[in-house]
Amino acid sequence: MTSFSSAAAAAILIVMGLANDAAYAQQAYPVRPVRLIIPFPPGGSTDIVGRIAAQNLSELWGYQVLVDNRGGASGQIGVELAAQSAPDGYTLVIGHIGTFGVNPSLYPKLRYDAIKDFSPISLIARVPNMLAVHPSLPVKTVKQLVDMAKARPGVLNYGSSGSGSNPFLCVEFFKMLTKTDIVHIPYKGTGPMLTDLISGQISLTINGVPPLLPHVQSKRLKAIAVASDKRLAILPDLPTIKESGVPEYEVTQWYGMLAPANTPSVIVSKINSDIQKFLARPDTSAKMSSQGAIAAGGTPEQFGTLISAEIERWAKVVKATGAKPD
């Protein structure tokens, strides 16, 4: 009886010790700066959302969250770098619909596994897409754009942040539904693409609202419609593509934070908890809203479920459109 009690007591002490270690790890993290990989150049929606997260987490932690823009190959370079990093919580990555929802179907030789190589932490924001054109294009509605594209097949072109990116699939999906021929011009990021769109080198894009909104407000770009299922509160007069004659069309981007696979669950929980804290702040929500983003949030499990569902969804779109990287 005595030996059993001693063994039981020892087991209890071990469990308590492990619990204390876990609690300490969660409480202590981080103890140095954290790198946040943004797998696209500055200027796009991923960069905007990522920098909002980095600033808020830096304030909460008292350690700098250092943004590391690693663009290229439709986000593959930065995401692969994150997948290969140590699973200690000191390298994180911003994932979005393109890198984690579309790429697994579009690239047969993708060098990362969107499910197996990562630990989802939290969804951060949802970002509606917008169809915008250069002001010189003589169209004001989706119908007028479709009519022009059909009258001049292969003449209009569109820009994206790279073959396989979300803007690429958004326009390819639009082309499939409207039976139009619009030529793809790939760029190495949203920033370079916007430079050419504003200067009139390309005709149009379907991209996240945040990088487009300032240029629409300054009249350097012309907004035609939004790709969400409802109109935006900040642009109530702008119709949706669905209500403009393409009822099957709806694409909303999403952005979230992930860590390399096998990152300790206590660290994932700590980061998730702090993300929920800053997302719940009215100033954060207002800042995102002012740029066309909608604060999201949720558990790691919910984010993981979303990623799996999006991979399945976009696999069907890639197959139906026959979309291929250039």
N, C-alpha and C positions, 0 to 999 in steps of 0.2 A: 504494500500500500504506500509505503514511504517512497519507494523508488518511482512508483507511478506518479505520485504528487510532484516529485522532483522533476521528472521528465515533463510533466504538464506545465510546471512553472517555467522550465527552461524554454519550452515551446512558446509560451505566452510572451516571455521576454524577447524571444527572437522576432515574433510577429510585431510586438510593440516597437522593437528597434527598427524593423523595416518600415513600419508606418512613420516613425519619426524621421528616418532618412528620407522618405518620400516627401514628407511635409517640409523638411529642410530644403530639399532640392527645389521644390516649387517656390518656397519663400525666398531662397537665395538667388534664383535665376532672375535676370542675368547678372553676372559679376564683371562683365566687360562689354564693349561694343558688339553689336549684332549686325551682320551683313544681310541686306535685303536685295536679292537679285530681281531686277525688273527686266524680263527678256526682250525688251524692245527699246529703241532709242527714245530720248526725251521728246515730249510733245504730244504723245497719244493718250488714250484713255487709261491704258495700263499704268503708264507713268504717273498720270494725275492721281489716280486712286492709290497707287503705291506710295506716293509721297505724302498723301494725307495720312495714311496708316503709319508711315515711318515717323512723321512729326509727332503724332499723338503718342505712339509707343515710347519714343525718346523722352517725352515729358513724363510719362507714367513711370518709366524705369530709372530715369536718372543716368542712363547710358545712351550714347548716340546709336541710332539705327541708321547705318550707312547705306545709302542707295547705290547700287551697282548696276548701271544700265549695260546689259550684255545683249545687244540686238543681233539679228541675223538669222536666216533660214526659218522665217516665220515663227520665231521664238524658240526654235529647237536648241540653239547654242546655249542660251541662258538656262533653259529648263534642264538640259543635260548636265550642265555644270552643277546645278543644285542637286540633281540626283546623285552625283558622284561625291558630294560633300559629306563631311562627317556628320552623323546624326546626333549632334549635341545641342541643337537649338541655336547655334550661333551662325548658321546660314539658313535663310528662309527664302521663299520665292513667291512672287505674285503669279498665280495661274489664272487663266481666263478661258472663255469658251473656245477660242482658237487652239491654244496650246494643249488644253486638256479635253476638249470636246470634239474638235474637228481633226486635229493632226493624227490621232490614232487610226483613223480610217483613210486619210488622204495620203499618208506616207507609209508604204508597206515596209520600209526599212528604218522606221523611227528608232532612234538610239536611246529611248527611255520608255518605260511603261508607265502610263498615266495613273494606273491603279497600284501596281506592285512596288514602284520605286518611291512612293510618297506617302506621307502621313497628312491627311487633310486637317487643317486647323479651324478655319472658319470662312464662310462666305462673308464678303465685306460690302459689296455694292452690286446693284443691278443698273445697267446703263442702256437705255433705249437707243436704238440706231436712228439715224436721220439720212434721208436722201437729199443731197445738196448738189447744186450745179454751179458752174461759173456764170456770173450775171449776164454775160453776153449771149448765153444760150437762150433762144426765144421761146421758152416754155415756162409755164407757171403751175401746171398741174401734172399729175402722174399720167393722165390720158394724153396730154399733149406730148410728153416725153416719149411715151410708148409709140404714138403715131409717128413722131419724127424718126425714132429708131427703126421702125418698120419701113418707112419711106426711104431711109438711107442706111441700109444694112451694112455693118462693118465700117461705118464712118465715125460714129460716136465712139468714144473710149472712156474707160473708167480707171481710176487709180485705187490701189489697195496697199496695205503695209506688207505685201509679199504674197506670193503664191501659197495658198493654203491658209492664209489668215482669215479671220472672221469677215472683214470687209469683202474679201475675195469670194467667199461662199455666199455672202449676203446678196451680192450682185448676180452671181451665177444662179442662185435660187430665183431671183427676180427675173432674170432672162428666161429661165425655164418656164415660169408661170405665164409670162407675157409673150413668149415666143419671139424674142427680139435677139438681134445680133449686135452686141456691144463689145468692143475689143478691150482686153485686159492689159493694163500697163502696171507691172509690179514695181514696188519701191522697197527700200530697206527699212522702212518705218513710216508711221503716220506723218511725222514732221516733214520729211522730204516730199511726200506725196502732196501734202497741203500746200507747200511752196509752189508746186507746179499747177495745182488746181486753181489757186488764187491768181496766178499769172496767166491762166488761160491755156496752158500747155496740154491739159486734159479736160474732159467735159464734165465728169461727175464722179461721185462716190457715194457709197452707203457706209457710214461709219458711226462710231459712238458720238453722242451729242456733246460731251465735254470739249473735245478739241475743235469741233465745228462751230459751236455756239458763239464764241467771240467774233468769229469772222462773219457769221450771219448777222449778228447785231451791228457790225461795222459796215455791212452791205458789200463786203468783199466776196461773199458767197451768197447764193440764193437758196433758201430752204424750200423744198417742194412738199415733203411729207415726212412723218415719223413712222418707224417700223414697229412700234409697240402696238399692243392691242387697244390702248386708249390714248387719247390726246394728252400731251404734257401740260401740267399746271403752269409752267413758265412760258409755254407757247400755245395758249388755248385756241388760237385761230388757225393753227397749222393742222391739217387733217392727217389721219393715219393712211398708210398705203392700203390697208384693208378696206376702208370706207371710200377709197379713191378708185375702186374698180378691180382690185386684186384681193378678193376676200380670203384667200388661203395664206396670204403673206403676213407673217409676224415673227420677228427675230429680236430678242433682247439679249444684249451681252451681259455677262456676269464676271465678277472678279473676286478672288479669294486668296487666302494665304495658306501655303503648305510648307512642310518641312521634309527633309529626306526620310525615307522609310526607316523604321526602328528608332526614331527619336523618342526618348522616354515619355510615357504617357503623362507624367506629372508636369513636364515642360509644355507639352501640347495643351494640357488643361490650363496651365498658367497663362499662356499666350492667348488662348481662346477667351478666358475670363477677362483679360485686359482689353481685348478687341471689343467685347460686348460693352465694356465700360465706356470706351470713347465713342462707340457708335450710338450709345444712348444719350450722349450729350447733345442738347439742342444746337449748339454752335457747329458741331461736326455735321449733323444732319442738314443744317442750313447751308453750310459750305458746299456739301455734295449737291444739294438740290439746286443751288445757284449755278452749278456747272452741268446740270442735266443728269446727275447721278442720283440714285435712290439708295440710301443706307439700308443694308440688309442684316446680316448676322446669323446666328444659329449655332448648333453644336457641330463638332467634327464629324459625327455620324451623318448628320443631315447634309453636310457639304459633300461627303463621300458618296452618298446616294445620288445627289444632283449630278456629280461627275459621271457616274455610271450611266445614268439616264441620258445625259447629253451625248455620250459616246454612242449609245444605241440610236439616238435620234439622228445624229449627223452622219452616221454610217448609211442610213437610208437615203439622205439627201445627196451624199457623194455618189452613191450608186445610181440614183435616179437622174442626176445631172451629168454623170460621166466626167465630173470635174477632176482635173489632174494638175499637179504642180507644173509650172512652166520650166 
